[in-house]
Amino acid sequence: MILKNINLHRGTKNIFSNLNLEFINPGLNIVKGDNGSGKSSLLMLASGVLLSDKGRIIWGNNTDKNEWLQKHIFIKHSPSLSEELTVEENLKLWCGIRGWEVDEIELEQNLKEMDIHNYKKFYIAECSAGVKKKTELSKLNFKNSLNLNYWLLDEPSNELDKKGKFVLKNLIDKFLKNSGTIIMTSHEEIINYKRYNLIEI
């Protein structure tokens, strides 16, 4: 993925001026920066959620935007979950929106691996921040998710305990071994990954 001469304003704030970036593909790209530096905006641009004021984004092999939407997952900083649905219902709904059939056995295994199986019947409104984050990250742990091309992850380790961070690292390693490309924002020290492309903004 390549960003060329990107300009972006949000409200009265200038986020980027003539930004040029190229991400390695496949591989792990880690975007670091202080809070407010534009990390989340960068991912929203890459995902197609935001449109730049100027410039061009080239999604691998000149993929058009509609194709691109089918080839990536964007996990936002704050969970995109319905408070009125249970953990299990949220994941089924999300799979349905993507057009994926829900395999009950796979879903059960997913919840166990993410250490939230005991919460599957809990409404999201009843869950802790950690359980909400693990539910959001469970979207990465489906067979169809691992077969996509890109994961865009905005501060994915926030709200996770030590075990949750270990599970996240295993998911990332699995996706990278499957020749996936990850663009991940972080303000933490990067100590768990030996090979990555570091981008500081």
Disulfide bonds with the S-S distance in Angstrom:
none
